Amino acid sequence: MDYPQVLAYLESFIDHEKNTSYNYNSSFKLERMMRFAALLGDPQKGIKSIHVAGTKGKGSTAAFIHSILGKAGYRTGLYTSPHLLSFRERIRIGDSLISEDDMARMIEGMRPTIDLLKGEQRPSFFEVYTALAYKYFREKNVDFAVYEVGLGGRLDATNIIEPLVSVITPVSYEHMDKLGSTLSQIASEKAGIVKHGIPCVSAPQEKEALGTIEKICQERSSPLAVVGRDINFKEIGADDTGETFNVTGIGGRRYAGLKTSLIGSHQVVNAATAIGAIEILETSGIKIAQDAVRDGVAGARWDGRLQVVERKPLVVLDGAQNRASAAVVRNSVKKIFKFRKLALILGISKDKDIPGILEELLPIADSVILTKSSVKERAAEPAFIMGLMGPRSAVSTSSVEEALKVARSNVSPEDMILVAGSLFVVGDALKLLSKT
């Protein structure tokens, strides 16, 4: 198979990222993933790994860990989802994405095993792609692999690894039809990645979520370090080029004047969480110099999150997909960016908390342009979103390309265009803007 044929083959599998009408507990089967991996020779075993779950910031936190380990001289793989422009973004070693040739060769090699699996044993798209990451990292002999959970944690295809440390980023309300209607239920699903005796690092959490995480860690004899309690941070500077901050680690080690180009106070939290995970690795005898932490934090990249892509006018992209993330965007925009008027391009997936996202983002917008992503199966119709906006007026468009044209025709160089509401919408925008 060549690369286009591989993409077509992958798209033949059930894709829960696009089609969200499924029962979580019956559709996600960890036993199926374990059997699939066993048939492939259990490629996930024997690789030092870090596992990252959570609602907000898990991709950024994974990117910080990946970058720090790379700066420490380790060959490090990173597995994340979803992607913005290319499937290849999900699997990378260092700064290099998996190549088209490697993808084609490895999927072709896996296909006879995959095709043996029928009915309920047939893997989903995410399970196939996760198995590909396992095999790729094994083949390329990485020193470490950092895995971001896809959905939840307890039943996620990444949850067959035995990590050196488990990481839980801030937990908030999301996928409530699948993960539960309370923060405790959602946190329980996220903390499903905690393994017996394996240390865990948690970002600051709401009281209800933290209580659940603490209980699960105690039951599994998992030492728990919490940012804000065992790991502390202080933001000392912020602008539209990034953050400057201090961190005091688990053992009292001080990291002063750290800098990151990722924008927003929440990225300071993500970096502090990542540093906590790194310090736990050090207790296992893994050598990571303080300069590697500093350089890794500075070198971390994570597109589509308060990403500035143009300056005049200011064009910023953020894939905030739930109310809590939208609130972070709102606060960051008010605190960091300077502009005359803000044009909001908003497209939201239909399974998200649309009223909550609207309530957070509409107050900062002078004008609103509704749109939908090219992933039609997920996108809420602009007319439906408009129906939830009450008396607030908006322009309705049928694509991100049309929305950008409308926005550009109505803004001055001193204004700001914010593209938000969905990573799929951000991906469409990034693809268009990278061509200009």
C-alpha positions as CSV (number, residue, x, y, z in Angstrom):
1,M,0.0,0.0,0.0
2,D,1.1,3.6,-0.6
3,Y,0.3,6.4,1.7
4,P,-3.1,7.4,0.2
5,Q,-4.2,3.7,0.2
6,V,-3.2,3.5,3.9
7,L,-5.3,6.6,4.7
8,A,-8.3,5.0,2.8
9,Y,-7.7,1.7,4.7
10,L,-7.6,3.5,8.1
11,E,-10.8,5.4,7.3
12,S,-12.6,2.0,6.9
13,F,-12.5,1.5,10.6
14,I,-15.0,2.8,13.1
15,D,-13.8,6.3,14.1
16,H,-15.2,7.5,17.4
17,E,-13.6,10.9,16.9
18,K,-15.9,11.6,14.0
19,N,-18.9,9.4,14.8
20,T,-19.9,10.1,18.4
21,S,-23.2,8.2,18.6
22,Y,-21.9,5.1,20.6
23,N,-22.1,3.6,24.0
24,Y,-18.8,4.2,25.8
25,N,-18.7,1.1,28.0
26,S,-19.7,-1.3,25.2
27,S,-17.7,0.3,22.4
28,F,-14.4,0.8,24.3
29,K,-12.9,-2.6,25.2
30,L,-9.5,-2.7,26.8
31,E,-9.5,-6.5,26.4
32,R,-9.8,-6.1,22.7
33,M,-6.8,-3.8,22.6
34,M,-4.8,-6.2,24.8
35,R,-5.6,-9.1,22.5
36,F,-4.7,-7.0,19.4
37,A,-1.4,-5.9,20.9
38,A,-0.6,-9.5,21.9
39,L,-1.1,-10.7,18.3
40,L,1.4,-8.0,17.3
41,G,4.0,-9.1,19.9
42,D,3.1,-6.6,22.6
43,P,5.2,-3.8,21.1
44,Q,4.2,-1.5,24.0
45,K,6.2,-3.5,26.4
46,G,9.8,-2.8,27.3
47,I,9.7,1.0,26.5
48,K,10.0,3.5,29.3
49,S,6.7,5.5,29.0
50,I,4.8,8.4,30.5
51,H,1.0,8.4,30.4
52,V,-1.0,11.7,30.3
53,A,-4.8,11.9,30.8
54,G,-7.1,14.9,31.7
55,T,-9.6,17.2,30.2
56,K,-7.6,20.4,29.6
57,G,-3.9,20.7,28.7
58,K,-3.0,17.1,28.3
59,G,-1.5,17.6,24.8
60,S,0.5,20.7,26.0
61,T,1.7,18.8,29.1
62,A,2.7,15.8,27.0
63,A,4.5,18.2,24.6
64,F,6.5,19.8,27.5
65,I,7.5,16.3,28.8
66,H,8.5,15.2,25.3
67,S,10.6,18.4,24.8
68,I,12.4,18.2,28.1
69,L,13.4,14.5,27.6
70,G,14.6,15.4,24.1
71,K,16.7,18.3,25.4
72,A,18.1,15.8,28.0
73,G,19.5,13.8,25.1
74,Y,16.9,11.0,25.0
75,R,15.3,9.7,21.8
76,T,11.7,10.3,22.7
77,G,8.4,9.4,21.0
78,L,5.2,11.4,21.3
79,Y,1.7,10.0,20.6
80,T,-1.2,12.5,20.6
81,S,-4.6,13.1,19.2
82,P,-6.4,14.4,17.3
83,H,-4.3,16.0,14.5
84,L,-4.7,19.5,12.9
85,L,-3.3,19.0,9.4
86,S,-2.0,15.5,8.9
87,F,-2.5,12.1,10.5
88,R,1.3,11.9,10.8
89,E,1.2,14.6,13.5
90,R,0.0,12.0,16.0
91,I,3.2,10.0,16.0
92,R,6.6,11.7,16.2
93,I,10.1,11.1,17.4
94,G,11.8,14.3,18.4
95,D,10.7,17.0,15.9
96,S,10.1,14.4,13.1
97,L,6.7,13.1,12.3
98,I,6.3,9.5,11.2
99,S,7.0,9.4,7.5
100,E,4.5,8.5,4.8
101,D,6.7,5.6,3.8
102,D,7.0,4.3,7.4
103,M,3.3,4.6,7.8
104,A,2.5,2.7,4.6
105,R,5.1,0.0,5.3
106,M,4.0,-0.6,8.9
107,I,0.3,-0.6,8.3
108,E,0.8,-3.0,5.4
109,G,2.8,-5.3,7.8
110,M,0.0,-5.1,10.4
111,R,-2.8,-5.7,8.0
112,P,-2.8,-9.5,8.0
113,T,-3.1,-9.5,11.8
114,I,-5.8,-6.8,11.7
115,D,-7.8,-8.6,9.0
116,L,-7.9,-11.8,11.2
117,L,-10.0,-9.8,13.7
118,K,-13.7,-10.0,13.0
119,G,-16.9,-8.7,14.6
120,E,-16.5,-7.2,18.0
121,Q,-12.7,-8.1,17.9
122,R,-12.2,-5.8,14.9
123,P,-10.2,-2.7,16.2
124,S,-11.4,0.9,15.9
125,F,-9.4,3.5,14.0
126,F,-7.9,4.8,17.3
127,E,-6.9,1.3,18.3
128,V,-5.1,0.6,15.0
129,Y,-3.4,4.0,15.2
130,T,-2.3,3.4,18.8
131,A,-0.9,0.0,17.9
132,L,1.0,1.6,15.1
133,A,2.5,4.1,17.6
134,Y,3.5,1.1,19.8
135,K,5.2,-0.7,16.9
136,Y,6.9,2.4,15.5
137,F,8.4,3.4,18.8
138,R,9.6,-0.1,19.4
139,E,11.1,-0.4,15.9
140,K,12.8,3.0,16.2
141,N,14.2,2.0,19.6
142,V,13.1,5.1,21.5
143,D,14.4,5.7,25.0
144,F,11.0,7.1,26.1
145,A,7.5,7.3,24.8
146,V,4.9,9.9,25.9
147,Y,1.3,8.8,25.4
148,E,-1.7,11.2,25.5
149,V,-5.0,9.5,26.3
150,G,-7.6,9.8,23.6
151,L,-10.8,9.7,25.6
152,G,-11.3,9.2,29.3
153,G,-8.5,6.9,30.4
154,R,-9.8,3.7,32.0
155,L,-10.9,2.2,28.7
156,D,-8.6,4.1,26.4
157,A,-6.4,2.1,24.0
158,T,-3.3,3.7,25.5
159,N,-4.1,2.2,28.9
160,I,-2.3,-1.1,28.3
161,I,1.1,0.4,28.9
162,E,3.0,0.2,32.2
163,P,4.3,3.8,32.6
164,L,7.0,5.1,34.9
165,V,4.6,7.9,35.9
166,S,0.9,8.7,35.3
167,V,-0.1,12.4,34.8
168,I,-3.5,13.9,35.2
169,T,-4.1,17.4,33.9
170,P,-7.1,19.6,35.0
171,V,-10.4,17.7,35.0
172,S,-13.5,19.5,33.9
173,Y,-16.9,18.7,32.5
174,E,-16.7,17.0,29.0
175,H,-18.3,14.0,27.2
176,M,-20.8,13.8,30.1
177,D,-22.9,11.3,28.2
178,K,-20.0,8.9,28.2
179,L,-17.7,9.7,31.2
180,G,-20.3,10.7,33.8
181,S,-22.4,13.7,34.9
182,T,-20.3,14.7,37.9
183,L,-16.6,15.7,38.3
184,S,-16.0,12.7,40.5
185,Q,-17.3,10.3,37.8
186,I,-15.2,12.0,35.1
187,A,-12.1,12.1,37.4
188,S,-12.6,8.4,38.1
189,E,-12.4,7.7,34.4
190,K,-9.3,9.9,34.0
191,A,-7.6,8.3,37.0
192,G,-8.2,4.9,35.4
193,I,-4.7,5.2,34.1
194,V,-3.2,5.1,37.6
195,K,-1.3,1.8,38.0
196,H,-0.6,0.0,41.3
197,G,2.6,1.3,42.8
198,I,3.3,3.7,39.9
199,P,3.7,7.4,41.0
200,C,1.1,9.9,39.7
201,V,1.3,13.7,39.2
202,S,-1.9,15.8,39.2
203,A,-2.4,19.3,38.1
204,P,-4.5,21.6,40.4
205,Q,-8.0,20.1,40.5
206,E,-11.5,21.1,41.7
207,K,-12.0,19.6,45.2
208,E,-14.4,16.9,44.0
209,A,-12.0,15.7,41.3
210,L,-9.0,15.8,43.5
211,G,-10.7,13.8,46.2
212,T,-11.5,11.1,43.7
213,I,-7.9,11.1,42.3
214,E,-6.5,10.9,45.8
215,K,-8.8,8.0,46.7
216,I,-7.8,6.0,43.6
217,C,-4.1,6.6,44.2
218,Q,-4.4,5.5,47.8
219,E,-6.3,2.3,46.8
220,R,-3.5,1.5,44.2
221,S,-0.6,2.5,46.5
222,S,0.3,5.2,43.9
223,P,2.4,8.1,45.4
224,L,0.6,11.3,44.4
225,A,2.2,14.7,43.9
226,V,-0.2,17.6,43.3
227,V,0.7,20.9,41.6
228,G,-0.2,23.7,44.0
229,R,0.6,21.5,47.0
230,D,3.8,19.5,46.3
231,I,4.9,21.5,43.2
232,N,4.5,25.2,43.2
233,F,4.7,27.9,40.5
234,K,4.5,31.6,40.1
235,E,3.8,33.5,36.8
236,I,6.1,36.5,36.6
237,G,5.4,37.8,33.1
238,A,3.0,37.3,30.2
239,D,2.5,38.7,26.8
240,D,1.5,37.6,23.3
241,T,4.9,35.9,22.8
242,G,4.7,33.6,25.8
243,E,5.1,33.2,29.6
244,T,7.8,33.7,32.1
245,F,7.5,31.9,35.5
246,N,9.2,30.1,38.4
247,V,8.6,26.6,39.6
248,T,9.5,24.9,42.8
249,G,9.7,21.2,42.4
250,I,8.7,18.2,44.6
251,G,12.0,18.2,46.5
252,G,12.2,22.0,46.8
253,R,14.4,22.4,43.7
254,R,13.9,25.9,42.2
255,Y,13.6,26.6,38.5
256,A,13.7,30.4,38.2
257,G,12.9,32.5,35.1
258,L,11.5,29.7,32.9
259,K,10.2,30.8,29.6
260,T,7.7,29.2,27.1
261,S,6.4,30.4,23.8
262,L,3.0,28.8,24.6
263,I,0.6,31.6,25.6
264,G,-1.6,31.8,28.7
265,S,-1.4,31.2,32.4
266,H,-2.7,27.7,32.0
267,Q,0.5,26.8,30.1
268,V,2.4,27.6,33.3
269,V,0.3,25.0,35.1
270,N,0.9,22.5,32.3
271,A,4.7,23.2,32.4
272,A,4.7,22.8,36.2
273,T,2.8,19.5,35.9
274,A,5.3,18.3,33.3
275,I,8.2,19.2,35.5
276,G,6.7,17.2,38.4
277,A,6.6,14.2,36.1
278,I,10.2,14.7,35.1
279,E,11.3,14.9,38.7
280,I,9.6,11.6,39.4
281,L,11.6,10.1,36.5
282,E,14.7,11.4,38.1
283,T,13.9,9.4,41.3
284,S,14.1,6.3,39.1
285,G,17.7,7.1,38.3
286,I,17.0,8.8,35.0
287,K,19.5,11.7,34.6
288,I,17.8,15.0,33.5
289,A,19.9,18.2,34.0
290,Q,18.2,21.4,35.1
291,D,19.3,23.0,31.8
292,A,17.4,20.4,29.9
293,V,14.3,21.3,31.9
294,R,14.8,25.0,31.1
295,D,15.6,24.3,27.4
296,G,12.8,21.8,27.1
297,V,10.1,24.2,28.4
298,A,11.4,26.9,26.1
299,G,11.5,24.6,23.1
300,A,8.0,23.0,23.5
301,R,5.6,23.5,20.7
302,W,1.9,22.8,20.6
303,D,-0.1,24.3,17.7
304,G,-3.7,25.3,17.8
305,R,-3.7,26.6,21.3
306,L,-3.7,30.4,21.5
307,Q,-1.5,30.2,18.5
308,V,-0.7,33.5,16.9
309,V,-0.5,33.0,13.1
310,E,-0.7,36.6,11.9
311,R,-0.1,40.0,13.4
312,K,-1.9,42.7,11.3
313,P,-4.6,42.0,11.9
314,L,-3.9,39.7,14.8
315,V,-5.1,36.2,14.0
316,V,-5.2,33.7,16.9
317,L,-6.3,30.1,16.8
318,D,-7.5,28.0,19.8
319,G,-9.4,24.7,19.7
320,A,-11.2,25.3,23.0
321,Q,-13.8,22.5,22.9
322,N,-15.5,22.8,26.3
323,R,-16.7,25.5,28.7
324,A,-13.6,25.4,30.9
325,S,-11.2,25.7,28.0
326,A,-13.3,28.5,26.5
327,A,-13.1,30.3,29.9
328,V,-9.3,30.0,29.7
329,V,-9.3,31.5,26.2
330,R,-11.6,34.4,27.3
331,N,-9.4,35.2,30.3
332,S,-6.2,34.9,28.2
333,V,-7.5,37.2,25.4
334,K,-8.5,39.8,27.9
335,K,-5.2,39.6,29.8
336,I,-2.7,39.3,27.1
337,F,-3.7,40.5,23.7
338,K,-4.0,44.1,22.6
339,F,-6.6,44.9,19.9
340,R,-9.3,47.4,18.9
341,K,-12.2,45.0,18.1
342,L,-12.4,41.2,18.1
343,A,-14.1,39.2,15.4
344,L,-14.9,35.7,16.6
345,I,-15.0,32.8,14.1
346,L,-16.8,30.1,16.0
347,G,-17.5,26.5,14.9
348,I,-18.4,23.8,17.5
349,S,-18.8,20.1,17.3
350,K,-22.4,19.0,17.9
351,D,-21.5,16.8,20.9
352,K,-19.9,19.6,22.9
353,D,-21.4,22.0,25.5
354,I,-22.4,24.7,23.0
355,P,-24.3,26.9,25.4
356,G,-21.4,26.9,27.8
357,I,-18.9,27.8,25.1
358,L,-21.1,30.6,23.9
359,E,-21.5,32.0,27.4
360,E,-17.8,32.2,27.8
361,L,-16.7,33.5,24.4
362,L,-19.6,35.8,23.2
363,P,-18.9,38.5,25.8
364,I,-15.4,39.2,24.4
365,A,-16.5,39.4,20.7
366,D,-17.5,42.6,18.9
367,S,-18.7,40.5,15.9
368,V,-19.5,36.8,15.5
369,I,-19.1,34.6,12.4
370,L,-20.5,31.1,12.7
371,T,-19.1,28.3,10.7
372,K,-18.5,24.5,10.6
373,S,-15.5,22.3,10.0
374,S,-14.9,20.0,7.1
375,V,-15.5,17.1,9.4
376,K,-19.2,17.2,8.6
377,E,-20.1,14.2,10.9
378,R,-19.0,16.2,14.0
379,A,-19.9,19.8,13.1
380,A,-22.9,21.6,14.6
381,E,-24.8,23.6,12.0
382,P,-24.3,27.3,12.2
383,A,-28.1,27.8,12.2
384,F,-28.4,25.6,15.3
385,I,-25.6,27.5,17.1
386,M,-27.3,30.8,16.2
387,G,-30.5,29.5,17.7
388,L,-28.8,29.3,21.1
389,M,-27.4,32.8,20.9
390,G,-30.6,34.6,21.9
391,P,-30.7,38.2,20.7
392,R,-27.0,38.3,19.7
393,S,-26.5,38.7,16.0
394,A,-24.1,36.7,13.9
395,V,-23.1,35.9,10.3
396,S,-23.5,32.3,9.2
397,T,-21.0,30.7,6.8
398,S,-20.7,27.2,5.4
399,S,-17.0,26.7,5.7
400,V,-13.9,28.1,7.6
401,E,-12.6,29.5,4.3
402,E,-15.8,31.5,3.9
403,A,-15.7,32.6,7.5
404,L,-12.1,33.9,7.2
405,K,-13.0,35.9,4.1
406,V,-15.9,37.5,5.9
407,A,-13.8,38.3,8.9
408,R,-11.0,39.8,6.8
409,S,-13.4,42.0,4.9
410,N,-14.6,43.6,8.1
411,V,-11.5,44.1,10.3
412,S,-8.7,46.7,10.4
413,P,-5.0,46.0,11.1
414,E,-5.6,46.9,14.7
415,D,-8.3,44.3,15.2
416,M,-8.1,40.6,16.2
417,I,-9.6,37.5,14.6
418,L,-10.1,34.6,17.0
419,V,-10.8,31.2,15.5
420,A,-12.2,28.9,18.2
421,G,-14.6,26.2,19.3
422,S,-13.2,23.1,17.7
423,L,-9.9,21.6,16.9
424,F,-11.4,20.6,13.6
425,V,-12.2,24.2,12.8
426,V,-8.7,25.3,13.9
427,G,-7.2,22.6,11.7
428,D,-9.1,23.9,8.7
429,A,-8.0,27.4,9.5
430,L,-4.4,26.4,9.9
431,K,-4.4,24.6,6.6
432,L,-5.8,27.7,4.8
433,L,-3.5,30.2,6.6
434,S,-0.4,28.1,5.9
435,K,-1.0,28.6,2.2
436,T,-1.2,32.4,2.4
